[in-house]
Amino acid sequence: MSDLTFAFVASDAPIAQTARATLTARYGEVPLEQADIIIALGGDGFMLQTLHGTQHLPAPVYGMNRGTVGFLMNAYNEDNLIERLSLSEETVINPLSMTALTVSGESHTALAINEVSLLRAGPQAAKLRITVDGKLRMQELVCDGALVATPAGSTAYNYSAHGPILPVGSDVLALTAMAAFRPRRWRGALLPKNAVVRFDVSEPRKRPVMADADSRQVSNVVSVEIRSEPEIRHRLLFDVGHGLEERLISEQFV
């Protein structure tokens, strides 16, 4: 393990930049393409950015929290890094792909590790039609929005919208409504991981809707199709006893 090479990446926050300078001086570094392990310093948003930016590389990513919540990060400690990595647990997650068609006829694609969400972009509630695997499941959902979340992202926006927390190995996706007005009190559904979910926007000019995939936004959408991408594998490392599965379980008892 002592022969492994590291690449350190950090958010723009001063605390993250200081940590990067300290760790590179102590452990050395190589370019990203040559690293055995990528060390990300920042918060959860920066971790998502790092995973997207390095998905073409084989190296796993080990995060250390220099942000706020740090659900996807490990605790920051300058000492014993090599020992921590030698004992770390690996979790592999697959992202969602989003294909969004706009009012003007443009098609936009993006990947999301946490969730793909649709949000009303005007004063009136959105009207959405939901199709799963080509079968119409809901003719009209009147709401502030809806989202499809992965297990890894189920504690983020999905949980804030009262969606379920999903075990990391459950092979299901959460479809969750935000402030559903009709059907009243509809909270959503659990779907197989290989399901293809399509949202069609009714009255898109009168009731504009935007789509968001891990902060990649598309305005004025008329339809959004979402599916899991099993061929894309994000490898995350966690300290022993603090893996993603344990975190997802613990989050339900706080």
C-alpha positions as CSV (number, residue, x, y, z in Angstrom):
1,M,0.0,0.0,0.0
2,S,2.9,2.4,0.7
3,D,3.8,2.2,-3.0
4,L,0.5,3.5,-4.2
5,T,0.4,6.9,-5.9
6,F,-2.1,9.7,-5.1
7,A,-3.7,12.6,-6.9
8,F,-5.2,15.3,-4.7
9,V,-8.0,17.5,-5.9
10,A,-9.7,20.2,-3.8
11,S,-12.6,22.6,-4.0
12,D,-11.9,26.4,-4.2
13,A,-12.6,26.8,-0.4
14,P,-9.5,28.1,1.4
15,I,-9.8,25.2,4.0
16,A,-9.7,22.7,1.2
17,Q,-6.8,24.3,-0.6
18,T,-4.8,24.5,2.6
19,A,-5.5,20.8,3.2
20,R,-4.4,19.9,-0.3
21,A,-1.1,21.8,0.1
22,T,-0.5,20.0,3.4
23,L,-1.2,16.5,2.1
24,T,0.7,16.8,-1.1
25,A,3.8,18.0,0.8
26,R,3.5,15.0,3.1
27,Y,2.4,12.2,0.8
28,G,3.4,13.4,-2.7
29,E,1.3,13.3,-5.8
30,V,1.1,12.4,-9.4
31,P,-1.1,13.5,-12.3
32,L,-4.7,12.2,-12.1
33,E,-4.2,9.8,-15.0
34,Q,-1.3,8.1,-13.2
35,A,-2.9,7.9,-9.7
36,D,-3.8,4.7,-8.0
37,I,-6.2,6.6,-5.7
38,I,-7.8,10.1,-6.1
39,I,-8.2,12.0,-2.9
40,A,-11.0,14.6,-3.0
41,L,-11.0,17.5,-0.5
42,G,-14.2,19.4,-0.1
43,G,-17.9,18.7,0.5
44,D,-20.5,16.5,-1.2
45,G,-21.0,18.8,-4.1
46,F,-17.3,18.7,-4.9
47,M,-17.3,14.9,-4.5
48,L,-20.0,14.7,-7.2
49,Q,-18.0,17.0,-9.4
50,T,-14.9,14.9,-8.9
51,L,-16.8,11.7,-9.7
52,H,-18.2,13.1,-12.9
53,G,-14.8,14.5,-13.9
54,T,-12.9,11.3,-13.3
55,Q,-15.4,8.7,-14.4
56,H,-13.1,7.8,-17.4
57,L,-10.3,6.9,-15.0
58,P,-9.9,3.5,-13.3
59,A,-8.8,5.0,-9.9
60,P,-11.3,5.0,-7.0
61,V,-12.0,8.2,-5.2
62,Y,-11.5,8.7,-1.4
63,G,-13.0,11.9,-0.1
64,M,-12.1,13.9,3.0
65,N,-14.6,16.4,4.3
66,R,-13.5,20.0,3.9
67,G,-17.1,21.1,3.3
68,T,-20.3,21.1,5.3
69,V,-22.3,17.9,5.5
70,G,-19.9,15.5,3.9
71,F,-22.2,12.5,3.6
72,L,-20.0,11.1,0.8
73,M,-16.8,12.0,2.5
74,N,-14.6,10.6,5.2
75,A,-13.5,12.6,8.3
76,Y,-10.5,14.8,7.6
77,N,-7.2,13.7,9.2
78,E,-3.7,14.4,8.0
79,D,-2.3,11.4,9.8
80,N,-2.3,7.7,9.0
81,L,-3.7,8.2,5.4
82,I,-2.0,5.1,4.0
83,E,-3.2,2.9,6.8
84,R,-6.8,4.3,6.4
85,L,-6.7,3.5,2.7
86,S,-5.3,0.0,3.3
87,L,-8.4,-0.8,5.4
88,S,-10.9,1.2,3.4
89,E,-14.2,-0.3,2.0
90,E,-15.1,0.1,-1.6
91,T,-18.6,0.9,-2.8
92,V,-19.5,0.9,-6.5
93,I,-22.4,3.1,-7.7
94,N,-24.0,3.7,-11.1
95,P,-25.3,7.0,-12.2
96,L,-28.6,8.0,-13.9
97,S,-28.7,9.4,-17.4
98,M,-31.1,12.2,-18.3
99,T,-32.3,13.0,-21.8
100,A,-34.3,16.3,-21.7
101,L,-36.2,17.7,-24.7
102,T,-36.9,21.4,-24.6
103,V,-39.8,23.5,-26.0
104,S,-37.5,24.7,-28.8
105,G,-36.7,21.1,-29.8
106,E,-33.2,20.9,-28.3
107,S,-32.1,17.7,-26.7
108,H,-29.8,17.7,-23.7
109,T,-28.1,14.8,-22.0
110,A,-26.4,14.6,-18.6
111,L,-25.5,12.1,-15.9
112,A,-26.6,12.3,-12.3
113,I,-25.1,10.4,-9.3
114,N,-27.7,11.6,-6.8
115,E,-30.9,12.3,-8.7
116,V,-32.6,13.8,-11.7
117,S,-35.3,16.3,-10.7
118,L,-38.0,18.3,-12.4
119,L,-39.0,21.6,-10.8
120,R,-41.7,24.1,-11.6
121,A,-40.1,27.3,-13.0
122,G,-43.0,29.6,-12.7
123,P,-45.8,30.7,-10.3
124,Q,-48.1,27.8,-11.2
125,A,-47.7,24.2,-10.3
126,A,-46.3,21.8,-12.8
127,K,-48.4,19.2,-14.6
128,L,-46.5,16.0,-15.3
129,R,-47.5,12.7,-17.0
130,I,-45.4,9.7,-15.8
131,T,-44.6,6.7,-18.0
132,V,-42.5,3.7,-16.7
133,D,-41.1,1.3,-19.3
134,G,-43.5,2.6,-21.9
135,K,-46.6,2.1,-19.8
136,L,-48.5,5.1,-18.6
137,R,-48.6,5.1,-14.8
138,M,-50.0,8.5,-14.0
139,Q,-52.0,10.6,-16.3
140,E,-51.5,13.8,-14.4
141,L,-49.4,14.8,-11.4
142,V,-49.9,18.4,-10.2
143,C,-46.9,19.3,-8.1
144,D,-44.0,21.5,-7.4
145,G,-41.8,18.9,-9.0
146,A,-40.7,15.2,-9.0
147,L,-37.4,13.4,-9.0
148,V,-35.8,10.0,-9.5
149,A,-33.0,9.2,-7.0
150,T,-30.4,6.5,-6.8
151,P,-29.7,4.7,-3.4
152,A,-26.5,6.8,-3.0
153,G,-28.5,10.0,-3.5
154,S,-31.6,9.0,-1.6
155,T,-30.5,10.8,1.6
156,A,-30.1,14.1,-0.4
157,Y,-32.9,16.0,-2.1
158,N,-35.1,12.8,-2.2
159,Y,-35.1,12.6,1.6
160,S,-35.8,16.3,2.0
161,A,-38.9,15.7,-0.2
162,H,-40.0,12.9,2.2
163,G,-38.8,10.1,-0.1
164,P,-37.4,6.8,1.2
165,I,-33.8,6.1,2.1
166,L,-32.7,3.2,-0.1
167,P,-30.1,0.6,0.9
168,V,-27.1,0.9,-1.4
169,G,-27.4,-2.7,-2.8
170,S,-31.2,-2.6,-3.2
171,D,-31.2,-2.2,-7.0
172,V,-34.2,0.1,-6.8
173,L,-34.8,3.8,-7.6
174,A,-37.0,6.2,-5.7
175,L,-39.6,8.2,-7.7
176,T,-40.6,11.0,-5.3
177,A,-43.1,13.9,-5.7
178,M,-42.5,17.3,-4.3
179,A,-45.5,19.0,-2.8
180,A,-48.0,16.9,-4.7
181,F,-51.4,18.7,-5.0
182,R,-53.1,16.1,-7.1
183,P,-53.2,13.2,-6.4
184,R,-53.2,14.7,-3.0
185,R,-50.6,13.2,-0.6
186,W,-49.0,11.0,-3.3
187,R,-45.5,10.4,-2.2
188,G,-44.1,8.5,-5.1
189,A,-43.0,4.9,-5.9
190,L,-40.2,2.4,-5.7
191,L,-39.0,1.2,-9.1
192,P,-36.6,-1.5,-10.3
193,K,-33.1,-0.1,-11.1
194,N,-33.5,-1.0,-14.8
195,A,-36.7,0.9,-15.1
196,V,-37.0,3.7,-17.7
197,V,-38.9,6.7,-16.4
198,R,-40.4,9.3,-18.6
199,F,-41.9,12.6,-17.6
200,D,-44.0,14.6,-20.1
201,V,-44.8,18.2,-19.2
202,S,-48.4,19.4,-19.9
203,E,-48.8,23.1,-20.8
204,P,-45.0,23.7,-20.8
205,R,-45.3,27.3,-21.9
206,K,-48.0,28.2,-19.4
207,R,-46.4,26.1,-16.6
208,P,-42.6,26.0,-17.4
209,V,-40.5,23.2,-15.9
210,M,-36.8,22.9,-15.5
211,A,-34.8,19.7,-15.2
212,D,-31.7,19.2,-13.1
213,A,-29.1,16.4,-13.1
214,D,-26.6,16.9,-10.2
215,S,-26.8,20.7,-10.7
216,R,-26.7,20.5,-14.5
217,Q,-29.9,22.4,-15.4
218,V,-32.1,22.5,-18.5
219,S,-34.8,25.0,-18.8
220,N,-38.2,24.8,-20.5
221,V,-38.4,21.0,-20.9
222,V,-41.3,19.2,-22.5
223,S,-40.1,15.7,-21.7
224,V,-37.4,14.0,-19.6
225,E,-36.3,10.4,-19.8
226,I,-34.3,8.8,-17.0
227,R,-32.5,5.5,-16.8
228,S,-29.7,3.9,-14.9
229,E,-26.3,3.5,-16.5
230,P,-24.8,0.2,-15.3
231,E,-21.9,0.4,-17.7
232,I,-20.6,3.5,-15.8
233,R,-19.1,2.5,-12.4
234,H,-18.1,5.1,-9.8
235,R,-15.7,3.6,-7.2
236,L,-15.8,5.3,-3.8
237,L,-13.6,4.4,-0.8
238,F,-14.8,4.8,2.8
239,D,-13.1,4.3,6.2
240,V,-13.6,0.8,7.6
241,G,-16.9,0.7,9.6
242,H,-18.2,3.9,7.9
243,G,-19.1,2.7,4.5
244,L,-22.0,4.0,2.4
245,E,-24.3,1.2,3.5
246,E,-23.7,1.9,7.1
247,R,-24.3,5.6,6.6
248,L,-27.6,5.0,4.8
249,I,-28.8,2.9,7.7
250,S,-27.6,5.3,10.3
251,E,-29.3,8.2,8.6
252,Q,-32.7,6.6,9.3
253,F,-32.2,6.7,13.1
254,V,-31.3,10.3,13.7
